[in-house]
Amino acid sequence: MAANGADKLELLRGVPLFDALGDDELAIVAGAAESVHVSAGDTVFKEGDHSDSCYVVSSGHASAVREHPAGRAITLARFGPGDVFGEMAMLDDQRRSATVQALDELEAVVISGEVMRRLLRERPEIALRMVVSLVRKLRQTNERLVGQSFQTVQSRVAKALAELVETARAEDSADGAVVVKGTQAELARLAGSSRESASRFLAVLERAGIITQGRGRVTVHDPAALERYVF
């Protein structure tokens, strides 16, 4: 369902990137933003595309993936409600550096590069917040790549699953078992492993009663137990 003006305004008000803006300024940004719906599994944009818009997730989830010519892919980041992606292309006028794909039904608002660049000129503090956001994403990516260099497959998959549990809890605030949406292939890309290796380890966790696997989801019954596999 497309977001109306009030929905867009409320969404942008909750995004740290824009919390220095007043209601009048937010209203201008919301008025220029367009709503977009992307079905589960569909591509938002592809690596190499030329576009300078950024996206703010309203509902659903998406992932940024880099693909190697040999066919292997790695997930650089995962996005949920309130997250911003695609902002790098607004700053350097380069082509998209990764492919972003909807993991489930994705609703987002699109803000054009022209609008954002005008904001950056008029409100330098927005530029600073954007830099902080990009640095945080870069640090998270670096930590994931370092982990993939030194950790075992089991450790990487357990860590990736634990991070998804933490995100799911932040979105739902529910106690007890946590349902993580995503396929084995997505979890494998997030952990930097093959699907077969991730599948074998998930089977180990399932036999131990730590998780239950379903179609497009994993139910984690004992999140704390995942930490035993991270080293």
Residue frames as qw, qx, qy, qz and C-alpha x, y, z in Angstrom:
[[0.000, 0.888, 0.460, 0.000, 0.00, 0.00, 0.00],
 [0.409, 0.518, -0.028, 0.751, 1.43, 3.38, -1.03],
 [0.358, -0.447, -0.460, 0.679, 2.26, 5.72, 1.82],
 [0.096, 0.898, 0.339, 0.262, 0.38, 9.01, 1.95],
 [0.224, 0.735, -0.224, 0.600, 1.92, 12.35, 2.88],
 [0.566, -0.682, 0.251, -0.389, 1.29, 11.89, 6.61],
 [0.979, -0.152, 0.089, 0.100, 2.79, 8.37, 6.55],
 [0.694, 0.479, -0.131, 0.521, 5.90, 9.60, 4.75],
 [0.076, -0.779, 0.250, -0.570, 6.31, 12.44, 7.21],
 [0.778, -0.536, 0.225, -0.238, 6.01, 10.08, 10.17],
 [0.960, 0.100, 0.007, 0.263, 8.48, 7.66, 8.62],
 [0.508, 0.593, -0.182, 0.598, 11.10, 10.33, 7.93],
 [0.354, -0.786, 0.202, -0.465, 10.66, 11.81, 11.39],
 [0.874, -0.428, 0.222, -0.062, 11.88, 8.52, 12.87],
 [0.860, 0.343, -0.063, 0.374, 15.01, 8.29, 10.70],
 [0.575, -0.614, -0.020, 0.540, 18.17, 9.49, 12.54],
 [0.485, 0.176, 0.346, 0.784, 19.49, 10.98, 9.30],
 [0.014, -0.592, -0.372, -0.715, 16.68, 13.55, 9.32],
 [0.452, -0.667, -0.557, 0.202, 16.12, 14.21, 13.01],
 [0.312, -0.299, -0.090, 0.897, 17.82, 17.62, 12.77],
 [0.041, -0.283, -0.483, -0.828, 15.08, 18.84, 10.42],
 [0.312, 0.163, 0.441, -0.826, 12.01, 20.72, 11.54],
 [0.519, 0.415, 0.719, -0.202, 8.49, 19.73, 10.52],
 [0.441, 0.790, -0.008, -0.425, 8.41, 22.23, 7.66],
 [0.120, 0.621, -0.714, -0.300, 11.64, 20.88, 6.19],
 [0.343, -0.026, 0.938, -0.038, 10.52, 17.29, 6.68],
 [0.554, 0.577, 0.471, -0.372, 7.26, 18.09, 4.93],
 [0.374, 0.748, -0.355, -0.417, 9.20, 19.34, 1.90],
 [0.030, -0.385, 0.910, 0.150, 11.24, 16.13, 1.76],
 [0.421, 0.220, 0.850, -0.226, 8.14, 13.97, 2.26],
 [0.526, 0.670, 0.201, -0.484, 6.30, 15.89, -0.44],
 [0.364, 0.680, -0.536, -0.344, 9.07, 15.18, -2.94],
 [0.244, -0.269, 0.931, -0.021, 9.40, 11.50, -1.97],
 [0.689, 0.110, -0.427, -0.575, 7.67, 8.74, -3.90],
 [0.740, -0.238, 0.552, -0.302, 6.30, 5.49, -2.55],
 [0.494, 0.397, -0.717, -0.289, 7.49, 2.20, -3.99],
 [0.854, -0.194, 0.385, -0.292, 6.41, -1.40, -3.47],
 [0.349, 0.499, -0.775, -0.169, 8.75, -4.28, -4.29],
 [0.932, -0.149, -0.127, -0.306, 7.54, -7.88, -4.15],
 [0.700, -0.518, 0.490, 0.044, 9.49, -10.50, -2.23],
 [0.783, 0.017, 0.505, 0.362, 12.46, -11.72, -4.24],
 [0.493, 0.797, 0.221, 0.269, 12.36, -8.83, -6.71],
 [0.601, -0.008, -0.048, 0.797, 15.27, -6.45, -7.29],
 [0.066, -0.884, -0.239, 0.397, 15.15, -2.82, -6.15],
 [0.378, 0.863, -0.299, -0.154, 18.22, -1.93, -8.21],
 [0.966, 0.098, -0.006, 0.238, 21.20, -3.81, -9.61],
 [0.548, -0.554, 0.281, 0.561, 24.93, -3.39, -9.16],
 [0.387, 0.024, 0.527, 0.756, 26.12, -1.16, -12.00],
 [0.111, 0.791, 0.569, 0.194, 22.80, 0.68, -12.44],
 [0.231, 0.184, -0.065, 0.953, 22.99, 4.46, -12.76],
 [0.360, -0.744, -0.465, -0.317, 20.70, 6.14, -10.24],
 [0.254, 0.303, -0.444, 0.804, 21.18, 8.69, -7.47],
 [0.584, -0.531, -0.133, -0.600, 18.06, 8.19, -5.36],
 [0.061, 0.213, -0.867, 0.447, 18.08, 6.85, -1.82],
 [0.596, -0.347, -0.614, -0.383, 15.46, 4.66, -0.18],
 [0.253, -0.301, 0.622, -0.677, 13.93, 4.66, 3.31],
 [0.311, -0.164, -0.928, -0.125, 12.32, 1.37, 4.31],
 [0.514, -0.324, 0.066, -0.792, 8.77, 1.68, 5.60],
 [0.825, -0.196, 0.427, -0.314, 8.06, -2.03, 6.07],
 [0.948, 0.312, -0.045, 0.044, 9.66, -5.29, 5.04],
 [0.585, -0.605, 0.417, 0.343, 13.32, -6.13, 4.57],
 [0.702, 0.697, -0.147, 0.017, 15.97, -5.96, 1.86],
 [0.759, -0.436, 0.278, 0.397, 19.59, -6.99, 1.46],
 [0.304, 0.861, -0.344, -0.220, 22.55, -5.51, -0.40],
 [0.910, -0.067, 0.373, 0.169, 24.52, -8.17, -2.28],
 [0.154, 0.747, -0.534, -0.366, 27.79, -8.13, -4.21],
 [0.959, 0.182, 0.210, -0.059, 28.31, -10.87, -6.77],
 [0.346, -0.547, 0.633, 0.425, 31.63, -12.32, -7.91],
 [0.516, 0.458, -0.479, -0.542, 32.04, -13.17, -11.62],
 [0.170, 0.184, -0.968, -0.013, 32.60, -16.79, -10.57],
 [0.512, -0.382, -0.648, -0.415, 29.08, -16.88, -9.20],
 [0.447, -0.359, -0.653, 0.495, 29.64, -16.49, -5.44],
 [0.134, -0.731, -0.187, -0.642, 27.69, -13.76, -3.69],
 [0.387, -0.188, -0.608, 0.668, 28.06, -12.07, -0.31],
 [0.197, -0.849, -0.445, -0.207, 25.51, -10.02, 1.61],
 [0.342, 0.350, -0.256, 0.834, 26.99, -6.67, 2.62],
 [0.167, -0.023, 0.436, -0.884, 24.05, -5.39, 4.64],
 [0.133, -0.485, -0.853, -0.139, 20.46, -6.09, 5.55],
 [0.103, -0.159, 0.062, -0.980, 17.83, -3.35, 5.88],
 [0.137, -0.510, -0.841, 0.115, 14.61, -3.12, 7.86],
 [0.067, -0.877, -0.433, -0.195, 12.02, -0.48, 8.80],
 [0.276, -0.943, 0.019, 0.186, 13.60, 2.96, 9.21],
 [0.643, -0.314, 0.408, 0.566, 16.85, 2.04, 7.48],
 [0.372, 0.835, -0.135, -0.383, 18.26, 4.06, 4.59],
 [0.700, -0.116, 0.557, 0.430, 20.07, 2.56, 1.61],
 [0.557, 0.616, 0.400, 0.388, 21.34, 3.78, -1.75],
 [0.120, -0.970, -0.058, 0.203, 22.78, 7.01, -0.38],
 [0.589, -0.386, 0.395, 0.590, 26.33, 6.41, -1.64],
 [0.466, 0.413, 0.554, 0.553, 25.33, 7.03, -5.26],
 [0.011, 0.951, 0.298, 0.079, 24.05, 10.49, -4.32],
 [0.418, -0.830, 0.171, 0.327, 27.46, 11.55, -3.09],
 [0.411, -0.443, 0.584, 0.542, 29.87, 10.33, -5.74],
 [0.585, 0.577, -0.125, -0.556, 27.66, 10.19, -8.85],
 [0.037, 0.344, -0.912, -0.218, 28.86, 6.64, -9.50],
 [0.657, -0.089, -0.588, -0.463, 26.91, 3.56, -10.48],
 [0.797, -0.474, 0.096, -0.362, 25.30, 1.36, -7.85],
 [0.059, 0.590, -0.791, 0.151, 27.93, -0.57, -5.91],
 [0.182, -0.013, 0.960, -0.211, 25.66, -3.51, -4.98],
 [0.383, -0.288, -0.674, -0.562, 22.40, -5.19, -5.89],
 [0.289, -0.055, 0.593, -0.750, 19.54, -4.63, -3.44],
 [0.397, -0.176, -0.810, -0.394, 16.83, -7.26, -3.32],
 [0.593, -0.372, 0.144, -0.699, 13.57, -7.41, -1.36],
 [0.058, 0.158, -0.963, 0.209, 13.56, -10.32, 1.11],
 [0.130, 0.502, 0.830, -0.205, 9.82, -10.01, 1.72],
 [0.167, 0.810, 0.465, 0.318, 7.11, -7.56, 0.70],
 [0.452, -0.211, -0.123, 0.858, 8.99, -4.26, 0.78],
 [0.072, 0.920, 0.351, 0.159, 7.46, -0.79, 1.13],
 [0.537, -0.285, -0.023, 0.794, 9.79, 2.20, 0.89],
 [0.219, 0.944, 0.161, -0.189, 9.91, 5.85, -0.02],
 [0.717, 0.225, 0.198, 0.629, 12.35, 7.08, -2.62],
 [0.114, -0.911, -0.039, 0.394, 14.08, 10.45, -2.24],
 [0.700, 0.662, 0.030, 0.266, 15.75, 11.86, -5.34],
 [0.692, -0.089, -0.080, 0.712, 19.40, 12.83, -5.34],
 [0.141, 0.560, 0.148, 0.803, 18.47, 16.37, -6.33],
 [0.521, -0.752, -0.183, -0.359, 16.37, 16.83, -3.18],
 [0.832, -0.448, -0.118, 0.305, 19.04, 15.30, -0.95],
 [0.595, 0.175, 0.006, 0.785, 21.87, 17.37, -2.43],
 [0.091, -0.697, -0.125, -0.700, 19.88, 20.53, -1.85],
 [0.714, -0.676, -0.150, -0.104, 19.39, 19.46, 1.77],
 [0.825, -0.176, -0.072, 0.532, 23.11, 18.81, 2.13],
 [0.352, 0.433, 0.041, 0.829, 23.95, 22.29, 0.84],
 [0.302, -0.684, -0.114, -0.654, 21.41, 24.01, 3.06],
 [0.731, -0.604, 0.162, -0.273, 21.87, 21.89, 6.19],
 [0.372, 0.589, -0.705, 0.135, 25.52, 20.77, 6.61],
 [0.445, -0.336, 0.720, -0.413, 24.62, 18.78, 9.73],
 [0.908, 0.225, 0.157, -0.316, 22.70, 16.37, 7.48],
 [0.644, 0.597, -0.475, 0.062, 25.93, 15.72, 5.59],
 [0.071, -0.521, 0.756, -0.389, 27.69, 14.94, 8.87],
 [0.726, -0.076, 0.525, -0.437, 24.97, 12.50, 9.88],
 [0.877, 0.427, -0.101, -0.194, 25.17, 10.83, 6.49],
 [0.388, 0.615, -0.656, 0.201, 28.93, 10.43, 6.84],
 [0.375, -0.358, 0.726, -0.451, 28.47, 8.89, 10.30],
 [0.861, 0.157, 0.287, -0.390, 25.87, 6.50, 8.88],
 [0.773, 0.545, -0.320, -0.047, 28.14, 5.46, 6.02],
 [0.117, 0.583, -0.738, 0.318, 31.11, 4.97, 8.35],
 [0.620, -0.201, 0.610, -0.451, 28.98, 2.76, 10.60],
 [0.910, 0.325, 0.078, -0.247, 27.94, 0.62, 7.63],
 [0.556, 0.641, -0.517, 0.115, 31.55, 0.39, 6.43],
 [0.187, -0.501, 0.749, -0.391, 32.72, -0.67, 9.89],
 [0.797, -0.008, 0.459, -0.393, 30.04, -3.37, 10.07],
 [0.849, 0.494, -0.151, -0.110, 31.02, -4.63, 6.64],
 [0.288, 0.659, -0.653, 0.239, 34.71, -4.68, 7.60],
 [0.460, -0.354, 0.700, -0.416, 33.94, -6.64, 10.78],
 [0.900, 0.192, 0.255, -0.298, 31.92, -9.16, 8.81],
 [0.721, 0.604, -0.339, 0.025, 34.71, -9.61, 6.24],
 [0.008, 0.600, -0.728, 0.332, 37.34, -10.02, 8.96],
 [0.684, -0.166, 0.579, -0.412, 35.16, -12.61, 10.67],
 [0.903, 0.376, 0.046, -0.204, 34.76, -14.49, 7.41],
 [0.479, 0.672, -0.547, 0.137, 38.55, -14.61, 7.06],
 [0.061, 0.440, -0.786, 0.429, 39.26, -16.07, 10.50],
 [0.610, -0.098, 0.543, -0.569, 36.10, -17.82, 11.73],
 [0.212, 0.064, 0.958, 0.181, 34.84, -21.28, 10.86],
 [0.262, -0.283, -0.603, -0.698, 31.69, -21.67, 8.78],
 [0.429, -0.539, -0.721, 0.078, 29.75, -22.76, 11.86],
 [0.306, -0.449, -0.320, 0.776, 30.88, -19.70, 13.77],
 [0.020, 0.049, -0.294, -0.954, 30.00, -17.35, 10.90],
 [0.350, -0.389, -0.690, -0.501, 26.53, -18.83, 10.42],
 [0.433, -0.550, -0.637, 0.322, 25.82, -18.77, 14.16],
 [0.220, -0.344, -0.137, 0.902, 26.95, -15.13, 14.38],
 [0.145, -0.114, -0.462, -0.868, 24.87, -14.11, 11.36],
 [0.419, -0.483, -0.729, -0.245, 21.81, -15.86, 12.80],
 [0.395, -0.503, -0.504, 0.581, 22.38, -14.22, 16.20],
 [0.076, -0.168, 0.087, 0.979, 22.51, -10.80, 14.53],
 [0.303, -0.282, -0.604, -0.681, 19.21, -11.51, 12.75],
 [0.448, -0.523, -0.709, 0.152, 17.68, -12.55, 16.06],
 [0.276, -0.384, -0.280, 0.836, 18.80, -9.26, 17.62],
 [0.109, -0.005, -0.330, -0.938, 17.25, -7.30, 14.75],
 [0.398, -0.390, -0.731, -0.393, 13.99, -9.27, 14.91],
 [0.408, -0.518, -0.617, 0.430, 13.73, -8.65, 18.65],
 [0.137, -0.259, -0.069, 0.954, 14.30, -4.91, 18.14],
 [0.251, -0.117, -0.485, -0.830, 11.46, -4.81, 15.61],
 [0.564, -0.369, -0.654, -0.343, 9.01, -7.02, 17.51],
 [0.204, -0.480, 0.509, -0.685, 10.03, -6.67, 21.18],
 [0.887, -0.210, -0.206, -0.357, 8.72, -10.19, 21.81],
 [0.390, -0.554, 0.713, -0.182, 10.09, -12.58, 24.43],
 [0.836, 0.028, 0.535, -0.118, 10.75, -16.28, 23.97],
 [0.669, 0.164, 0.580, 0.434, 11.27, -17.88, 20.58],
 [0.107, 0.682, -0.167, -0.704, 12.25, -15.52, 17.76],
 [0.736, 0.477, 0.466, 0.114, 11.16, -15.97, 14.15],
 [0.175, -0.577, 0.403, 0.688, 13.78, -14.87, 11.63],
 [0.726, 0.616, 0.233, -0.199, 12.58, -14.42, 8.07],
 [0.151, 0.748, -0.575, -0.294, 15.00, -15.48, 5.38],
 [0.952, 0.230, -0.171, -0.109, 16.09, -18.44, 3.31],
 [0.853, -0.330, 0.204, 0.349, 19.11, -20.66, 3.81],
 [0.630, 0.467, 0.177, 0.595, 20.67, -19.00, 0.76],
 [0.045, -0.892, -0.003, -0.450, 20.28, -15.53, 2.30],
 [0.688, -0.703, 0.180, 0.009, 21.76, -16.68, 5.61],
 [0.863, 0.000, 0.217, 0.456, 24.66, -18.27, 3.73],
 [0.421, 0.676, 0.094, 0.597, 25.37, -15.05, 1.82],
 [0.328, -0.890, 0.074, -0.307, 25.26, -13.11, 5.08],
 [0.780, -0.540, 0.294, 0.119, 27.76, -15.53, 6.61],
 [0.234, 0.752, -0.563, -0.250, 29.94, -15.70, 3.50],
 [0.427, -0.204, 0.881, 0.014, 29.53, -19.46, 3.15],
 [0.251, -0.023, -0.789, -0.560, 28.07, -21.86, 0.64],
 [0.686, -0.231, -0.062, -0.687, 24.41, -22.77, 0.98],
 [0.837, -0.026, -0.546, -0.030, 25.35, -26.42, 1.47],
 [0.421, 0.131, -0.620, 0.648, 27.67, -25.64, 4.40],
 [0.295, -0.211, 0.268, -0.892, 25.10, -23.36, 6.03],
 [0.783, -0.144, -0.308, -0.520, 22.40, -26.00, 5.56],
 [0.722, 0.005, -0.656, 0.219, 24.50, -28.69, 7.27],
 [0.191, 0.102, -0.562, 0.798, 25.14, -26.48, 10.29],
 [0.499, -0.184, 0.037, -0.846, 21.48, -25.44, 10.54],
 [0.813, -0.116, -0.515, -0.245, 20.61, -29.14, 10.62],
 [0.502, 0.039, -0.667, 0.550, 22.99, -29.52, 13.59],
 [0.140, -0.122, 0.339, -0.922, 21.24, -26.66, 15.39],
 [0.682, -0.152, -0.244, -0.673, 17.85, -28.18, 14.62],
 [0.756, -0.081, -0.647, 0.054, 18.83, -31.59, 16.00],
 [0.330, 0.017, -0.588, 0.739, 20.03, -29.82, 19.16],
 [0.162, -0.717, -0.671, 0.094, 16.60, -28.20, 19.54],
 [0.250, -0.389, -0.074, 0.884, 18.02, -24.69, 19.20],
 [0.291, 0.302, -0.240, -0.875, 16.09, -23.87, 16.02],
 [0.581, 0.382, 0.716, -0.069, 13.23, -25.09, 13.87],
 [0.077, -0.209, 0.507, 0.833, 13.37, -24.53, 10.15],
 [0.483, 0.590, 0.579, -0.290, 10.38, -23.60, 8.03],
 [0.534, 0.547, 0.431, 0.480, 9.74, -22.31, 4.55],
 [0.226, 0.704, 0.067, 0.670, 11.55, -18.97, 4.29],
 [0.378, -0.768, 0.196, -0.479, 12.05, -18.68, 8.04],
 [0.566, 0.086, -0.725, 0.383, 13.96, -20.00, 11.02],
 [0.573, -0.733, -0.107, -0.352, 12.47, -20.10, 14.52],
 [0.393, 0.386, -0.641, 0.535, 15.19, -19.70, 17.14],
 [0.691, -0.574, -0.409, -0.163, 14.05, -21.27, 20.41],
 [0.707, -0.600, -0.052, 0.371, 17.27, -20.68, 22.37],
 [0.385, 0.890, -0.103, 0.224, 19.08, -17.56, 21.10],
 [0.377, -0.810, 0.446, -0.053, 21.62, -17.69, 23.92],
 [0.874, -0.115, 0.446, 0.151, 22.74, -21.14, 22.76],
 [0.674, 0.710, 0.042, 0.200, 23.98, -19.65, 19.49],
 [0.075, -0.915, 0.378, -0.114, 26.76, -17.90, 21.38],
 [0.775, -0.382, 0.496, 0.084, 28.34, -21.29, 22.14],
 [0.804, 0.339, 0.380, 0.307, 29.12, -21.65, 18.44],
 [0.302, 0.921, -0.036, 0.242, 30.64, -18.19, 17.97],
 [0.692, -0.589, 0.171, 0.381, 34.39, -17.98, 18.54]]
